[in-house]
Amino acid sequence: MNIPTSSPRPRPQGFSLVEVTLALAIAAFGITTIMGLLPHGLNNVRTAGEVTAASRISQHILGSLDQSQTTSAQQNQRYYFDSYAVPVDPTGRARDAIAFVAEVSPPATDVLLPGNTGLNDAFLRRVTVKLKQTPVADFDFTAALPDTYKRYSYVVAKTGK
């Protein structure tokens, strides 16, 4: 029978330097990856906000065109919206109250339907909406480059109201 004369050697507590270094490397890689994805995520959020605002603005403009005779007018009309795509009146407002400027311009001719050679549809009208996110109420769409603003084309019904 063997009787140990000394007590067993105690195990060291804690982590070794190699384990700590590997854990820090893995954590640094994960944090770097997450930080690299942040700009893309923020860009997607900004783009989604712009698309949502453009959709709400277009719905408002097309709704007002549907309820009026402006589809037969040959002049440009301006609409002003705040950052939530709510219509605002530019007169007497602070400069930062306007976030979007929209210009509606109906073309001179009606919509040509496919298959009709030279015949216009008397009940449809094409409308172009130019939209710019800017606080400048008198933004000049004709002088600006087309890449600096968004352009949307719609076909609206002439209801004869």
N, C-alpha and C positions, 0 to 999 in steps of 0.2 A: 504494500500500500504506500502510495506516494503522498506525502503531505507537503503541500506547498509551504515554503518557508516565508515567502513574501506575498503581499497582496498583488492581484493582477494590476497591470498597468492601466491607469485611467485613460479613456478615449478623449482626444481633444474635442472641445465644443466649438461650434461656429463653422464658417465656410472657408475653403482654401482660396488663395488669390486667383487661381485659374477659374474656379466656379464663379467668383464675383465678376471677373473680367468678362466671361462668356455671358453672364446675365446682363451686364451693362451693354454689351454689344448688341444683344437681341433687343433690348429695350430701346436703344438708340436707333436701330434699324426700323422698328415699328413706329416710333415717334417721327422719324424723318419721312416715312411713307405717308403718314397721316397729314403731316404739314405740307407735303407735296400735292396732296389731293385737295386741300382747302381752296387754292385759287380757282381750280376747275369747278368746284361746287359753288363758290360765290358767283362765278360767271354764269353758271346755269340758273341760279336763283335770280340774277339780274335780268337775264334773257327771258325767263318765264314771266317776270313782272312786266316787262315791256310788251310781251305778246298778250298778256291778260289785259293790260291797259289799252292796247290797240284794239282788241276785240270789243271791249266795253265802249270805247269811243266810236267805233264803226257801228255798233248796234244803236247807239244814241243818234248818230247822224242819219243812218238809214231809216230809223223810226221817225225822225222829224221830217225827212224827205217824203216818207210814205204818207204823212198826214198833211202835207202841204202841196202847193203847186210848183215847188222849186225845181222839180225834175224837168220842167219845160223851160226854165230860165236859162239864159246863155251867159250868166255872170258867175264869177267865183264868189263863194261864200266862205267866211272864216268862222271857226268855232274855237273856243278856248277852254281848256280843262286843267284842273289841278292835278296833283300827284296821285290822287285816287281815281282819276278819270271821271270826275264830277264836273259838269259844265260850270264855268265861271264867267262873269261879266268883266272884261278887262278895264273898263272905265272906273276910276276911283279905287282900284285895288293896288295892293303892294306888289312890288316887282316879283317877289317870290311866290305870289299866289298862283301864277300861271306856270304850269309844268309842261303842257302839251299845246301845240298849235296845229290845227287841222284846216286844210283848205279843200273845199269841194268844188270840182269843176266838171260840169256836164259837157260833153263834146257837142259839136254842132249837128251831128247826124245821129239818127236813131240806130238801133242795133240791126245789123244785117244777119239774118239767119242763114245757116248753111243750106245749100240747095236752092235758095231763092237768088236768082241772078239779078242783082240790082234792086230787089224789092226790100224795103224797110219794114220792120215790124212796128206798127203804129202803137202798140201797147207796151213796148219795152224801151228802156232808156239806160244807156251806160253812164255810170258815174265814177269818176276817179277821185279818191280821197288821198291827199298828201298829208303825211303826219310827221311832225318833228318834235322831239323832246327838247324844249328850249323855253326859257323864261321871257324871251323877247317876243312881245305881242305883234310887232310889225316885221316878223321874219319874212324875207323875200324868197319864195320858192323858185321864182324864175331865174334869179341870179345865183342861187346855190347849186352846187353839184348834185346830180341825182343820187349819188352814193351817200350823201349826208342826211337824207330823210327817207322814210318808208313811203311806198306808193301802193295803194290797194285799188283794184277795179271791181266794181259791182254792177250788176244789171238789176234795175228796179222796174217795177210795173207802174205804168201811168194809169192811175185809177180814174181820172177824169173828174176829180173833186173840184 
